[in-house]
Every structure is written in C-alpha cells, then in structure tokens.
Amino acid sequence: MSEERFGEFVLVRRHGDGHVAELVLDRPKAMNAVSTAMARSIAEACAALGADRGVRAVVLTSTHERAFCVGADLKERNSFSDAELLRQRPVTRGAYTGVLELPVPTVAAVHGFALGGGFELALSCDVIVADRTAVVGLPEVSVGVIPGGGGTQLLPRRVGAARAAELVFTARRVEAEEARELGLVDQLVDEGRDREEALAMASRIAANSPVGLRAAKRALRLGHGLDLRAGLEVEDAAWRAVAFSGDRAEGVAAFNEKRAPRWPGE
C-alpha cells in the first residue's frame, strides 16, 4: 500500500496493485469539519485520482472514530465577512463536485456522524456503506442556510422528492437502521466494519473492466432523470465507446478460454 498526502487533512492510499484507492478524510481534531483548506485538498485529491487510469474504484473513508464528517467548519465560517464567504463558495463546491465527478465507481464508508456537508460527500458517491453507529442528516436549515454541497439534488434522486423535503425541512438526524430503511444508505454492516466492507466491495468492482466501469458509470449518471428514449441513447453511446475496446476483446477471450481476464484498460 502506498500513501500520498494532499495538504494537512486529506490522505490517498492505493491498495494492492493500485486499482483501489482510498480517499481519507483526516482532520480528527475537528471531526473532519470541512474547512477551506480541507475542501481545496479534497478537490486536488479527486483531480489526481480522476486522472489516474490505473484507479478503478475509490473508497471515501474517515480517520475519526466517532464521525465520518460533521459538515462545514462553522467555527471558520463564523469569522468570515460576506465577501470572504462568497470567495470560499467555489472552493467548497469544488470538493463536492470533485467526489461527484470521479469517473470511476465510488463507495462511501460511513460511521458515526455524517451531517450536512459530510452526508453530502457520502451522497456524492455511488454506494454508501454504513455501520450501526451511523447518524446522517442535512440540518442546514437549522443554522440558516440550505444544503449547498448537492444535497437538495442528490437526496431526492435517492429517496424521492417528498421524503427528501421532509428530511431537509425538519433538519432531523436519522440513525442507521432507519437510514437503511429509507434508502439514505445502501448497506448496513456491524459496528466498525464500514471501511472493511467498503474496501471489499471496491475490490470486487476493481476486478472488472476499467473501460467498462467508466462507461457504465457515465451512462448511469448521464441517463438518470432523462426520459427513456433519451436515456437509451446515452446508453447506446456508452456501449459504442466500449464495444470495440481492447477490454471487450480481452473479456470475451477470457470467458471463452475459462481464465481470469487481463484487462488492457483501453
């Protein structure tokens, strides 16, 4: 395993052959509250991971024992003038879009508190694995703002407009069991096993064609919300991008030769 640090608060670990990368939130003294510096580092780490053709899956994790991420750094925000808050906006937005726009499958490993921007980081991933200590929610209206890291758009895509409205408007926190029932998280595991299970899922993902994974994610993301006919056109474009690739040729050959594929990644 290799490690690379982005600023003071973000770490990237590459596991095994490097096909699985772990994006680690590492600001334990603040329960991973997202400061300006941390947001900038998240965006930089995501840009590096997105450009690395060897990466096939990313797992978003936390070093804090009792929290995934508690959201925006409100202590820092309290010191801002209106002009400073406005200047910070594209920096913080870059962190959330950085995770959201990673071109490979992403899995969030959530334990403890994932609130506000912390839950939005998890929502920006394709799959959320949570342990039984998880508490999630978007409480922004309780402090006079709105979910601004994608929450008003990503949450209704998961749970529907009415359910999302209830959760955003009440600002309530949802514990693990109910979060799983409502679809706020996808997989519920025993306490302390969120990271292990998320990494195991990422390893299973990374065994598949890197060309196929990127194209499948693109089709899923771009086609969501379109009418069926338009969505099928998105799918067809993604199919055409992989149909004549080296990965497709290798996948068919490996299947017929009853062996594990050796993906060329092109």
C-alpha positions as CSV (number, residue, x, y, z in Angstrom):
1,M,0.0,0.0,0.0
2,S,1.3,3.5,-0.9
3,E,0.2,6.8,0.6
4,E,0.1,10.3,-0.6
5,R,-1.0,13.4,1.4
6,F,-2.9,16.3,-0.1
7,G,-2.4,19.2,2.3
8,E,-2.8,18.6,6.0
9,F,-6.2,16.9,6.1
10,V,-6.6,14.5,3.2
11,L,-4.7,11.3,2.5
12,V,-4.9,9.0,-0.5
13,R,-4.0,5.3,-0.1
14,R,-3.5,3.0,-3.0
15,H,-4.2,-0.6,-2.1
16,G,-2.5,-3.7,-3.6
17,D,-1.9,-3.2,-7.3
18,G,-3.3,0.4,-7.1
19,H,-6.7,-0.3,-8.7
20,V,-8.5,0.5,-5.4
21,A,-7.8,4.0,-4.0
22,E,-8.9,5.2,-0.6
23,L,-9.7,8.9,-0.2
24,V,-9.2,9.5,3.6
25,L,-10.7,12.5,5.5
26,D,-8.1,13.1,8.1
27,R,-8.9,16.1,10.3
28,P,-9.7,14.2,13.5
29,K,-9.4,17.2,15.9
30,A,-12.4,18.8,14.2
31,M,-14.4,15.6,13.4
32,N,-13.5,16.2,9.8
33,A,-15.3,19.5,9.6
34,V,-14.7,20.8,6.1
35,S,-12.6,24.0,6.2
36,T,-11.4,25.9,3.2
37,A,-8.1,24.2,3.2
38,M,-9.6,20.8,3.6
39,A,-12.1,21.4,0.7
40,R,-9.2,22.5,-1.5
41,S,-7.3,19.3,-0.7
42,I,-10.3,17.1,-1.4
43,A,-10.7,18.7,-4.8
44,E,-7.0,18.3,-5.6
45,A,-7.0,14.6,-4.5
46,C,-10.1,13.9,-6.6
47,A,-8.4,15.5,-9.6
48,A,-5.4,13.3,-9.2
49,L,-7.5,10.2,-8.8
50,G,-9.7,11.0,-11.8
51,A,-6.6,11.4,-14.0
52,D,-5.0,8.1,-12.8
53,R,-6.1,5.5,-15.4
54,G,-4.9,2.7,-13.0
55,V,-7.6,3.5,-10.5
56,R,-10.8,1.5,-10.9
57,A,-12.7,2.3,-7.7
58,V,-12.4,4.8,-4.9
59,V,-13.5,4.4,-1.3
60,L,-14.2,7.5,0.8
61,T,-13.3,7.0,4.5
62,S,-12.6,8.8,7.8
63,T,-9.9,8.5,10.4
64,H,-12.1,9.8,13.2
65,E,-13.6,7.1,15.4
66,R,-16.9,8.8,16.0
67,A,-17.6,10.7,12.8
68,F,-17.4,10.4,9.1
69,C,-17.7,14.1,8.7
70,V,-19.8,16.7,10.6
71,G,-20.1,19.1,7.6
72,A,-18.8,22.6,7.1
73,D,-16.4,24.2,9.6
74,L,-18.8,26.6,11.2
75,K,-16.2,28.0,13.5
76,E,-14.2,29.1,10.4
77,R,-17.4,30.4,8.8
78,N,-18.3,32.4,11.8
79,S,-15.2,34.6,11.3
80,F,-16.0,35.3,7.6
81,S,-17.2,38.5,6.2
82,D,-19.9,38.2,3.4
83,A,-17.2,38.8,0.8
84,E,-15.0,36.1,2.3
85,L,-17.9,33.6,2.4
86,L,-18.6,34.4,-1.3
87,R,-15.0,33.8,-2.2
88,Q,-15.0,30.5,-0.3
89,R,-18.0,29.2,-2.2
90,P,-16.3,27.9,-5.4
91,V,-13.6,26.2,-3.2
92,T,-16.0,24.3,-1.1
93,R,-18.2,23.5,-4.1
94,G,-15.1,22.0,-5.8
95,A,-14.7,19.4,-3.0
96,Y,-18.3,18.1,-3.5
97,T,-18.2,18.1,-7.3
98,G,-14.7,16.6,-7.1
99,V,-16.1,13.5,-5.5
100,L,-19.3,13.5,-7.6
101,E,-17.4,13.7,-10.8
102,L,-14.9,11.0,-10.2
103,P,-15.1,8.9,-13.4
104,V,-14.8,5.5,-11.5
105,P,-17.2,3.9,-9.1
106,T,-17.1,5.3,-5.6
107,V,-18.1,3.8,-2.2
108,A,-18.5,5.8,1.0
109,A,-17.7,4.1,4.3
110,V,-19.8,5.9,7.0
111,H,-19.7,5.5,10.7
112,G,-20.8,7.9,13.4
113,F,-21.9,11.4,12.3
114,A,-22.3,12.2,8.6
115,L,-24.1,15.5,8.8
116,G,-24.6,18.4,6.4
117,G,-21.7,18.6,4.1
118,G,-20.4,15.3,5.5
119,F,-23.5,13.5,4.4
120,E,-23.4,15.3,1.0
121,L,-19.9,13.9,0.5
122,A,-21.3,10.5,1.0
123,L,-24.3,11.2,-1.3
124,S,-21.8,12.2,-4.0
125,C,-20.6,8.6,-4.0
126,D,-22.3,5.8,-6.0
127,V,-22.8,3.5,-3.0
128,I,-22.9,4.2,0.8
129,V,-21.9,1.5,3.2
130,A,-22.7,2.4,6.9
131,D,-22.1,0.7,10.2
132,R,-24.7,0.7,13.0
133,T,-23.2,3.8,14.7
134,A,-24.1,6.0,11.7
135,V,-26.2,9.1,12.1
136,V,-26.9,11.0,8.9
137,G,-28.8,14.1,8.0
138,L,-29.0,17.5,6.3
139,P,-29.5,20.0,9.2
140,E,-28.5,23.2,7.3
141,V,-31.9,25.0,7.6
142,S,-31.4,24.9,11.4
143,V,-28.4,27.2,11.0
144,G,-30.0,29.5,8.4
145,V,-28.7,28.0,5.2
146,I,-29.5,25.2,2.8
147,P,-27.7,22.0,1.8
148,G,-25.2,23.5,-0.7
149,G,-23.0,20.5,-1.5
150,G,-25.5,18.8,-3.7
151,G,-27.9,17.7,-1.0
152,T,-31.1,19.2,-2.5
153,Q,-30.4,17.5,-5.8
154,L,-28.8,14.2,-4.7
155,L,-31.1,13.3,-1.9
156,P,-34.4,13.3,-3.9
157,R,-32.7,11.2,-6.5
158,R,-32.2,8.6,-3.8
159,V,-35.4,8.7,-1.8
160,G,-37.9,10.8,-3.8
161,A,-39.0,14.4,-3.6
162,A,-41.4,14.2,-0.7
163,R,-39.1,12.2,1.6
164,A,-36.2,14.5,0.8
165,A,-38.3,17.5,1.5
166,E,-39.3,16.1,4.9
167,L,-35.7,15.4,5.8
168,V,-34.4,18.8,4.6
169,F,-37.2,20.9,6.1
170,T,-37.1,19.2,9.6
171,A,-33.3,19.1,9.7
172,R,-33.6,15.9,11.6
173,R,-30.9,13.3,12.2
174,V,-31.5,9.8,11.1
175,E,-29.9,6.8,12.8
176,A,-28.5,3.8,11.0
177,E,-31.5,1.4,11.0
178,E,-34.0,4.0,9.7
179,A,-31.4,5.4,7.3
180,R,-31.2,1.9,5.7
181,E,-35.0,1.6,5.6
182,L,-35.4,5.0,3.9
183,G,-32.6,4.3,1.4
184,L,-30.3,7.0,2.8
185,V,-27.6,4.4,2.9
186,D,-27.3,1.3,0.8
187,Q,-25.7,-1.4,3.0
188,L,-25.7,-1.6,6.8
189,V,-22.9,-3.6,8.5
190,D,-21.8,-4.3,12.0
191,E,-20.2,-1.6,14.1
192,G,-16.6,-0.9,13.0
193,R,-16.9,-2.8,9.7
194,D,-17.8,0.0,7.3
195,R,-14.3,0.6,6.0
196,E,-13.6,-3.1,5.6
197,E,-16.8,-3.9,3.8
198,A,-16.5,-0.8,1.5
199,L,-12.9,-1.8,0.6
200,A,-14.1,-5.3,-0.1
201,M,-16.8,-4.1,-2.4
202,A,-14.3,-1.8,-4.2
203,S,-12.0,-4.8,-4.7
204,R,-14.9,-6.7,-6.3
205,I,-15.6,-3.7,-8.5
206,A,-12.0,-3.3,-9.5
207,A,-11.8,-6.8,-10.8
208,N,-13.9,-5.8,-13.7
209,S,-13.0,-3.9,-16.9
210,P,-11.8,-0.4,-16.3
211,V,-13.1,0.7,-19.6
212,G,-16.5,-0.9,-18.8
213,L,-16.7,0.6,-15.3
214,R,-16.1,4.1,-16.5
215,A,-18.6,3.8,-19.4
216,A,-21.2,2.2,-17.1
217,K,-20.8,5.0,-14.6
218,R,-21.1,7.6,-17.3
219,A,-24.3,6.0,-18.6
220,L,-25.8,5.7,-15.2
221,R,-25.1,9.3,-14.3
222,L,-25.9,11.0,-17.6
223,G,-29.1,8.9,-18.2
224,H,-30.6,9.5,-14.8
225,G,-33.6,11.7,-15.0
226,L,-33.9,11.6,-18.8
227,D,-37.0,10.1,-20.5
228,L,-36.5,6.5,-21.5
229,R,-35.8,7.2,-25.2
230,A,-33.1,9.8,-24.4
231,G,-31.6,7.5,-21.7
232,L,-31.3,4.7,-24.1
233,E,-29.4,7.0,-26.5
234,V,-27.0,7.8,-23.6
235,E,-26.6,4.0,-23.0
236,D,-26.0,3.4,-26.7
237,A,-23.2,6.0,-26.8
238,A,-21.6,4.4,-23.8
239,W,-21.9,0.9,-25.5
240,R,-20.2,2.2,-28.6
241,A,-17.4,3.5,-26.6
242,V,-16.6,0.1,-25.2
243,A,-17.7,-2.3,-27.9
244,F,-14.5,-2.0,-29.9
245,S,-12.1,-1.6,-27.0
246,G,-9.3,-3.9,-26.0
247,D,-11.1,-4.7,-22.8
248,R,-14.1,-6.0,-24.7
249,A,-11.9,-8.3,-26.8
250,E,-10.0,-9.5,-23.7
251,G,-13.2,-10.1,-21.8
252,V,-14.7,-12.2,-24.5
253,A,-11.4,-14.2,-25.0
254,A,-11.0,-14.8,-21.2
255,F,-14.6,-16.0,-20.9
256,N,-14.1,-18.5,-23.8
257,E,-10.7,-19.6,-22.5
258,K,-12.1,-20.0,-19.0
259,R,-9.4,-17.8,-17.3
260,A,-9.3,-14.5,-15.5
261,P,-9.1,-11.5,-17.8
262,R,-6.0,-9.4,-18.1
263,W,-7.5,-6.0,-18.8
264,P,-5.5,-3.7,-21.1
265,G,-7.6,-0.8,-19.8
266,E,-8.2,0.7,-23.3
